[in-house]
Amino acid sequence: MVLPWLTQPPPQLRLPLISKTLTESLWDVSEPAPRIRTELQVMFFDTDCGGVVHNIAYLRFIEIARTLLAEKLGLTLSEMAETQKYPVVVRTEIDYRRPAKLGDRLVIEGCLDRVERARFWCAFQVIRPKDNTVMAQCRQMLALIEMPTGKMLRLPTDWGKYRQLDPDVGGSAKRTEMTA
């Protein structure tokens, strides 16, 4: 089953502290953005005594998805360890829409949302597929750093293919379809 979020722009959503709508930013890139989709089941350690998922557990779900997305972008775990270059989270924006519960099976979808010279944004959705309910939506801003100095680096040059074509106008190429 292909979720509408994968193939067409979602309805206009305003997330707090975001200057553009999620719809605009996801579809204003010059080449199809890398995407991931992973599944998991809510475990005891993800929940409180009432069986409801802790807010921090959603960030763990996002961390798993972000690691898979980084691999699609060429940042494998082994390469990061070897080069000592790591993506680090600078900002997280998350909206909790519905409570997930113990035993729920969830799908986490993510994509590269926006690329700048030295930082990039990723967007994620946590969905309960049995009723197609969006449980949470998240955006994260990341930067690439070199350890042990913590020096911020420019993003790889080949990521330029994901940049907006005309940043002053907000991109001149509108995406009409996302590929899975």
WOCOR-V788775 format. One line per field, one symbol per residue. phi: phi as a letter, one per 20 degrees, with the letter a starting at -180 (. if undefined). A space follows every 10 residues. Layout:
BEGIN
phi->???
END
This chain:
BEGIN
phi->.efggedbff ggcdegmdfd fggfffddce cgfgccbccb dfdgfedefe nefffffgff gfgffffffg ffendfgfff ffemdcecfd bccbdeebee cgngecdddb bfebcdfcbb dcdccdceff clefebcbcc eccecddefm ffdffgfffg fefffcffdn nedeedbede
END
